[in-house]
């Protein structure tokens, strides 16, 4: 891990900073109900939230990208999600004191997500995070999405910081791969939307934390 002084903390959005699973799962169930099907338990959807529309459509309707009807169903999912994405989504409660502490310590923080700007910008604004985040990088801000490091490099450029002075926190292997490739310190958030058999300890992150508050106790955070 870099010995450079820490100056910024960057967060993945879904599953790390905010709990968006209820609305993503709800969208999947909206699609089921529209077809006369019974809603599925929330627990069926949550482990696959990190796979986006692909995973939600598969769980909801058992349709995969290889099937002809997938593209149409994905667009339906996007439209339905856009209409309800702020209904139940919220900042993880334990994240509020973490953000407050970062602000108090003079550490800037930002967001780097694979979620497209179409959804990210209104969602971040609805949650009031747009006024606090020093930068917000979406999945389509640069030509590449994570696990490519370019979104993280772009965040560092916008903050006018050396990537080595930044920490990236995420709940998916691609977050850690991207962070390491960008030369940032990496933290795996085990409270996130881990797949059913994800071995987070094997991601080679610099740290694995089980609760947001643990972030404040990591080296360089004091």
C-alpha contacts under 8 A as a table, 3 or more apart, distances in Angstrom:
res1	aa1	res2	aa2	distance
1	X	184	X	7.92
1	X	185	X	6.01
1	X	206	X	6.81
2	X	164	X	6.14
2	X	165	X	7.81
2	X	183	X	7.84
2	X	184	X	7.51
2	X	185	X	6.89
4	X	164	X	6.23
4	X	165	X	5.57
5	X	165	X	5.72
5	X	220	X	6.80
6	X	107	X	7.89
6	X	164	X	7.93
6	X	165	X	4.61
6	X	166	X	5.87
6	X	167	X	7.29
6	X	220	X	5.96
6	X	221	X	7.14
7	X	107	X	5.43
7	X	108	X	6.69
7	X	161	X	7.84
7	X	165	X	5.42
7	X	166	X	6.01
8	X	107	X	5.30
8	X	108	X	4.79
8	X	109	X	5.38
8	X	110	X	7.76
8	X	165	X	6.68
8	X	166	X	4.81
8	X	167	X	6.36
9	X	107	X	7.14
9	X	108	X	6.49
9	X	109	X	4.70
9	X	110	X	6.56
9	X	166	X	5.71
9	X	167	X	4.76
9	X	168	X	5.99
9	X	169	X	7.49
10	X	109	X	5.44
10	X	110	X	4.73
10	X	111	X	5.41
10	X	112	X	6.54
10	X	166	X	7.12
10	X	167	X	5.98
10	X	168	X	4.74
10	X	169	X	6.23
11	X	16	X	6.78
11	X	17	X	6.47
11	X	109	X	7.59
11	X	110	X	6.21
11	X	111	X	4.84
11	X	112	X	5.98
11	X	113	X	7.84
11	X	168	X	5.80
11	X	169	X	4.88
11	X	170	X	6.18
12	X	15	X	7.62
12	X	16	X	5.67
12	X	17	X	6.51
12	X	111	X	5.84
12	X	112	X	5.23
12	X	113	X	5.14
12	X	168	X	7.66
12	X	169	X	6.21
12	X	170	X	4.98
12	X	171	X	7.41
12	X	175	X	7.40
13	X	16	X	5.56
13	X	17	X	4.98
13	X	18	X	5.89
13	X	111	X	6.35
13	X	112	X	6.87
13	X	113	X	5.55
13	X	170	X	7.98
14	X	17	X	6.28
14	X	18	X	5.35
14	X	19	X	6.21
14	X	20	X	5.89
14	X	21	X	7.78
14	X	50	X	7.61
14	X	113	X	7.71
14	X	192	X	7.93
15	X	18	X	5.73
15	X	19	X	5.50
15	X	20	X	6.92
15	X	21	X	7.56
15	X	50	X	7.74
15	X	170	X	7.90
15	X	171	X	6.34
15	X	191	X	7.36
15	X	192	X	4.27
15	X	193	X	5.33
16	X	19	X	7.52
16	X	92	X	7.96
16	X	169	X	7.29
16	X	170	X	5.72
16	X	171	X	5.85
16	X	189	X	6.42
16	X	191	X	7.41
16	X	192	X	5.58
17	X	91	X	6.12
17	X	92	X	6.21
17	X	95	X	6.64
18	X	89	X	7.06
18	X	90	X	5.60
18	X	91	X	4.18
18	X	92	X	5.15
19	X	22	X	7.36
19	X	89	X	5.63
19	X	90	X	5.51
19	X	91	X	6.03
19	X	92	X	5.69
20	X	23	X	5.76
20	X	24	X	6.38
20	X	85	X	7.69
20	X	88	X	7.34
20	X	89	X	4.53
20	X	90	X	6.70
21	X	24	X	5.00
21	X	25	X	5.79
21	X	45	X	7.90
21	X	46	X	6.05
21	X	49	X	6.25
21	X	89	X	7.26
22	X	25	X	5.25
22	X	26	X	5.77
22	X	42	X	7.40
22	X	88	X	6.07
22	X	89	X	6.53
23	X	26	X	4.71
23	X	27	X	6.01
23	X	81	X	7.17
23	X	84	X	6.69
23	X	85	X	5.52
23	X	86	X	7.36
23	X	87	X	6.71
23	X	88	X	5.81
23	X	89	X	6.17
24	X	27	X	5.15
24	X	28	X	6.56
24	X	49	X	7.03
24	X	56	X	7.36
24	X	81	X	6.67
24	X	85	X	7.30
25	X	28	X	5.08
25	X	29	X	6.35
25	X	42	X	6.36
25	X	45	X	5.61
25	X	46	X	7.01
25	X	49	X	7.64
25	X	56	X	6.91
26	X	29	X	5.02
26	X	30	X	6.02
27	X	30	X	4.87
27	X	31	X	6.39
27	X	77	X	6.68
27	X	80	X	6.16
27	X	81	X	5.54
27	X	84	X	7.62
28	X	31	X	5.27
28	X	32	X	6.55
28	X	56	X	5.77
28	X	57	X	6.46
28	X	59	X	7.72
28	X	60	X	5.26
28	X	77	X	7.19
29	X	32	X	4.85
29	X	33	X	6.09
29	X	38	X	7.92
29	X	39	X	5.08
29	X	40	X	6.56
29	X	60	X	6.46
30	X	33	X	5.16
30	X	34	X	6.12
30	X	39	X	7.77
30	X	80	X	7.79
31	X	34	X	5.16
31	X	35	X	6.59
31	X	60	X	7.30
31	X	77	X	7.43
32	X	35	X	5.22
32	X	36	X	6.49
32	X	37	X	4.93
32	X	38	X	6.59
32	X	39	X	6.31
32	X	60	X	6.34
32	X	61	X	6.97
33	X	36	X	4.98
33	X	37	X	5.03
33	X	38	X	6.14
33	X	39	X	6.45
34	X	37	X	7.36
40	X	44	X	6.72
40	X	60	X	7.57
41	X	44	X	5.67
41	X	45	X	7.57
42	X	45	X	5.54
42	X	46	X	6.42
43	X	46	X	5.42
43	X	47	X	7.42
44	X	47	X	7.20
44	X	59	X	7.29
45	X	48	X	5.64
45	X	49	X	6.42
45	X	56	X	6.67
45	X	59	X	6.58
46	X	49	X	5.34
46	X	193	X	6.35
47	X	50	X	7.36
47	X	193	X	5.33
47	X	194	X	5.61
47	X	195	X	4.73
47	X	196	X	5.69
48	X	51	X	5.55
48	X	52	X	7.44
48	X	55	X	5.59
48	X	56	X	6.94
48	X	193	X	6.91
48	X	194	X	7.52
48	X	195	X	5.93
48	X	196	X	7.86
49	X	52	X	5.52
49	X	55	X	6.66
49	X	56	X	6.77
49	X	193	X	6.16
50	X	55	X	7.81
50	X	172	X	7.37
50	X	193	X	5.91
50	X	194	X	7.34
50	X	195	X	7.72
51	X	54	X	6.04
51	X	55	X	5.04
51	X	56	X	7.60
52	X	55	X	5.56
52	X	56	X	6.30
53	X	56	X	5.00
53	X	57	X	5.86
53	X	74	X	6.09
53	X	77	X	6.67
53	X	78	X	7.39
54	X	57	X	5.53
54	X	58	X	6.28
54	X	64	X	6.95
54	X	65	X	6.94
54	X	74	X	7.18
55	X	58	X	5.10
55	X	59	X	6.19
56	X	59	X	5.23
56	X	60	X	5.93
57	X	60	X	5.07
57	X	61	X	5.66
57	X	62	X	6.75
57	X	63	X	6.16
57	X	64	X	7.33
57	X	70	X	7.95
57	X	73	X	7.13
57	X	74	X	6.91
57	X	77	X	7.44
58	X	61	X	5.54
58	X	62	X	4.30
58	X	63	X	4.71
58	X	64	X	5.52
59	X	62	X	5.55
59	X	63	X	7.83
63	X	67	X	6.54
63	X	69	X	7.65
63	X	70	X	6.25
64	X	67	X	5.69
64	X	70	X	6.22
65	X	68	X	7.69
65	X	70	X	5.35
65	X	71	X	7.28
66	X	70	X	7.31
67	X	70	X	5.63
68	X	71	X	7.15
69	X	72	X	5.67
69	X	73	X	6.33
70	X	73	X	5.06
70	X	74	X	5.98
71	X	74	X	5.09
71	X	75	X	6.35
72	X	75	X	5.26
72	X	76	X	6.29
73	X	76	X	4.93
73	X	77	X	6.09
74	X	77	X	4.93
74	X	78	X	6.25
75	X	78	X	5.05
75	X	79	X	6.25
76	X	79	X	5.18
76	X	80	X	6.13
77	X	80	X	5.20
77	X	81	X	5.91
78	X	81	X	5.09
78	X	82	X	6.00
79	X	82	X	5.20
79	X	83	X	6.45
80	X	83	X	5.23
80	X	84	X	6.65
81	X	84	X	5.28
81	X	85	X	5.33
82	X	85	X	5.45
82	X	119	X	6.73
84	X	87	X	5.39
85	X	88	X	7.32
85	X	89	X	6.69
85	X	123	X	7.23
86	X	89	X	5.29
86	X	90	X	7.78
86	X	123	X	6.49
86	X	126	X	7.06
90	X	93	X	8.00
90	X	127	X	6.82
91	X	95	X	6.74
91	X	96	X	7.34
91	X	127	X	7.26
92	X	95	X	5.32
92	X	96	X	7.32
93	X	96	X	5.80
94	X	97	X	6.34
94	X	98	X	7.11
94	X	211	X	7.74
94	X	212	X	6.04
94	X	213	X	6.92
95	X	98	X	5.05
95	X	99	X	6.23
95	X	212	X	5.88
95	X	213	X	7.43
96	X	99	X	5.33
96	X	100	X	6.24
97	X	100	X	4.92
97	X	101	X	6.01
97	X	213	X	7.74
98	X	101	X	5.08
98	X	102	X	6.24
98	X	212	X	6.85
98	X	213	X	6.09
98	X	215	X	7.70
98	X	216	X	7.02
99	X	102	X	5.08
99	X	103	X	6.22
99	X	109	X	7.88
100	X	103	X	5.15
100	X	104	X	6.18
101	X	104	X	4.93
101	X	105	X	6.11
101	X	216	X	7.86
102	X	105	X	5.11
102	X	106	X	6.26
102	X	107	X	5.13
102	X	108	X	6.86
102	X	109	X	7.40
103	X	106	X	5.24
103	X	107	X	5.86
103	X	108	X	6.64
104	X	107	X	7.63
105	X	222	X	7.86
108	X	133	X	7.68
108	X	134	X	6.28
109	X	133	X	5.78
109	X	134	X	5.80
109	X	135	X	7.50
110	X	133	X	4.73
110	X	134	X	5.15
110	X	135	X	4.82
110	X	136	X	5.84
110	X	155	X	7.83
111	X	133	X	6.87
111	X	135	X	6.27
111	X	136	X	4.70
111	X	137	X	6.09
112	X	136	X	5.97
112	X	137	X	4.66
112	X	138	X	6.13
112	X	139	X	7.92
112	X	151	X	6.77
112	X	152	X	6.78
112	X	155	X	7.31
113	X	116	X	7.90
113	X	136	X	7.97
113	X	137	X	6.23
113	X	138	X	5.10
113	X	139	X	5.75
113	X	146	X	7.97
114	X	138	X	5.64
114	X	139	X	3.67
114	X	140	X	7.41
114	X	145	X	5.93
114	X	146	X	6.51
115	X	119	X	6.71
115	X	120	X	6.05
115	X	138	X	5.74
115	X	139	X	5.02
115	X	140	X	7.85
116	X	119	X	5.76
116	X	120	X	6.01
116	X	138	X	5.38
116	X	139	X	4.77
116	X	140	X	5.53
116	X	141	X	8.00
117	X	120	X	4.79
117	X	121	X	5.51
117	X	138	X	5.44
117	X	139	X	6.97
117	X	140	X	6.59
117	X	141	X	7.45
118	X	121	X	6.47
118	X	122	X	7.44
119	X	122	X	6.00
119	X	123	X	6.11
120	X	123	X	5.17
120	X	124	X	5.88
120	X	138	X	6.79
121	X	124	X	5.39
121	X	125	X	6.16
122	X	125	X	5.06
122	X	126	X	5.98
123	X	126	X	5.06
123	X	127	X	6.30
124	X	127	X	5.24
124	X	128	X	6.31
124	X	129	X	5.31
124	X	130	X	5.62
125	X	128	X	5.03
125	X	129	X	5.97
125	X	130	X	5.14
125	X	131	X	7.87
126	X	129	X	7.73
127	X	130	X	7.84
128	X	131	X	6.33
128	X	132	X	7.70
129	X	132	X	5.27
129	X	133	X	5.98
130	X	133	X	5.54
133	X	136	X	6.75
134	X	159	X	7.29
135	X	155	X	6.55
135	X	158	X	7.05
135	X	159	X	7.17
136	X	155	X	7.48
137	X	141	X	5.94
137	X	151	X	6.47
137	X	154	X	7.59
137	X	155	X	6.44
138	X	141	X	5.10
138	X	142	X	7.89
138	X	151	X	7.77
139	X	142	X	7.17
139	X	144	X	7.51
139	X	145	X	5.30
139	X	146	X	7.71
139	X	151	X	7.73
140	X	143	X	6.54
140	X	144	X	7.28
140	X	145	X	7.01
141	X	151	X	7.38
142	X	145	X	7.13
142	X	150	X	6.98
142	X	151	X	6.19
142	X	154	X	7.69
144	X	148	X	6.15
144	X	150	X	6.31
144	X	151	X	6.96
145	X	148	X	5.69
145	X	149	X	7.76
145	X	150	X	7.30
145	X	151	X	6.42
146	X	149	X	6.29
146	X	150	X	7.71
146	X	151	X	6.94
146	X	174	X	5.94
146	X	175	X	6.53
146	X	178	X	5.82
147	X	174	X	4.42
147	X	175	X	6.16
147	X	176	X	7.86
147	X	177	X	5.70
147	X	178	X	4.54
148	X	151	X	7.26
148	X	177	X	7.80
148	X	178	X	5.38
148	X	181	X	7.69
149	X	152	X	5.42
149	X	153	X	6.26
149	X	177	X	7.94
149	X	178	X	4.49
149	X	179	X	6.52
149	X	181	X	5.72
149	X	182	X	5.19
150	X	153	X	4.89
150	X	154	X	6.03
150	X	182	X	7.61
151	X	154	X	5.03
151	X	155	X	6.29
152	X	155	X	5.00
152	X	156	X	6.30
152	X	163	X	7.83
152	X	178	X	7.36
152	X	179	X	7.02
152	X	182	X	6.51
153	X	156	X	5.12
153	X	157	X	6.16
153	X	163	X	6.70
153	X	182	X	6.37
154	X	157	X	4.99
154	X	158	X	6.18
155	X	158	X	5.20
155	X	159	X	6.23
156	X	159	X	5.04
156	X	160	X	5.90
156	X	161	X	5.11
156	X	162	X	6.35
156	X	163	X	5.60
156	X	166	X	7.56
157	X	160	X	4.81
157	X	161	X	6.20
157	X	162	X	7.76
158	X	161	X	7.78
161	X	165	X	6.80
161	X	166	X	7.70
162	X	165	X	5.56
162	X	166	X	7.30
163	X	166	X	5.26
163	X	182	X	6.52
163	X	183	X	6.04
163	X	184	X	5.57
164	X	167	X	7.92
164	X	183	X	5.52
164	X	184	X	5.00
164	X	185	X	7.21
165	X	184	X	6.97
166	X	184	X	5.46
166	X	185	X	6.52
167	X	179	X	7.89
167	X	184	X	5.41
167	X	185	X	4.55
167	X	186	X	5.79
167	X	187	X	7.42
168	X	175	X	7.70
168	X	176	X	7.74
168	X	179	X	5.98
168	X	184	X	6.52
168	X	185	X	6.17
168	X	186	X	5.01
168	X	187	X	6.15
169	X	175	X	7.45
169	X	176	X	7.87
169	X	186	X	6.02
169	X	187	X	4.65
169	X	188	X	5.92
169	X	189	X	6.58
170	X	175	X	5.33
170	X	176	X	6.86
170	X	186	X	7.99
170	X	187	X	6.48
170	X	188	X	5.33
170	X	189	X	5.57
170	X	192	X	7.99
171	X	175	X	6.94
171	X	188	X	5.56
171	X	189	X	4.77
171	X	190	X	6.25
171	X	191	X	7.44
171	X	192	X	5.06
171	X	193	X	6.49
171	X	194	X	6.60
172	X	175	X	5.34
172	X	176	X	6.97
172	X	188	X	7.42
172	X	192	X	7.94
172	X	193	X	7.63
172	X	194	X	6.68
173	X	176	X	5.27
173	X	177	X	6.22
173	X	200	X	7.59
173	X	203	X	6.03
174	X	177	X	4.93
174	X	178	X	5.95
175	X	178	X	5.21
175	X	179	X	6.04
176	X	179	X	5.01
176	X	180	X	6.02
176	X	186	X	5.91
176	X	187	X	7.24
176	X	188	X	6.96
176	X	203	X	6.84
176	X	204	X	7.52
176	X	205	X	5.95
177	X	180	X	5.33
177	X	181	X	6.15
177	X	203	X	7.94
178	X	181	X	5.12
178	X	182	X	6.16
179	X	182	X	5.09
179	X	183	X	6.34
179	X	184	X	5.24
179	X	185	X	6.82
179	X	186	X	5.84
180	X	183	X	5.08
180	X	184	X	5.70
180	X	185	X	6.92
180	X	186	X	6.61
180	X	205	X	7.91
181	X	184	X	7.61
185	X	205	X	7.97
185	X	206	X	6.34
186	X	205	X	5.23
186	X	206	X	5.20
186	X	207	X	6.56
187	X	205	X	5.66
187	X	206	X	5.91
187	X	207	X	4.77
187	X	208	X	5.65
187	X	209	X	7.11
188	X	200	X	7.06
188	X	205	X	6.09
188	X	207	X	6.26
188	X	208	X	4.68
188	X	209	X	6.29
189	X	192	X	5.98
189	X	208	X	6.21
189	X	209	X	5.44
189	X	210	X	6.23
189	X	211	X	7.48
189	X	212	X	7.69
190	X	194	X	7.22
190	X	200	X	6.98
190	X	208	X	6.88
190	X	209	X	6.11
190	X	210	X	5.07
190	X	211	X	7.60
191	X	194	X	7.82
191	X	210	X	5.86
191	X	211	X	6.67
194	X	197	X	7.77
194	X	198	X	5.88
195	X	198	X	5.11
199	X	202	X	5.60
199	X	203	X	7.30
200	X	203	X	5.49
200	X	208	X	7.57
201	X	204	X	6.91
201	X	205	X	7.65
201	X	208	X	6.91
202	X	205	X	7.93
205	X	208	X	6.70
209	X	212	X	7.24
209	X	214	X	6.14
209	X	215	X	7.03
210	X	214	X	7.32
211	X	214	X	5.68
211	X	215	X	7.75
212	X	215	X	5.73
213	X	216	X	5.79
213	X	217	X	7.57
214	X	217	X	5.36
214	X	218	X	6.92
215	X	218	X	5.56
215	X	221	X	7.78
216	X	221	X	5.70
216	X	222	X	7.26
217	X	221	X	6.42
217	X	222	X	7.28
218	X	221	X	5.73
218	X	222	X	8.00
219	X	222	X	7.33
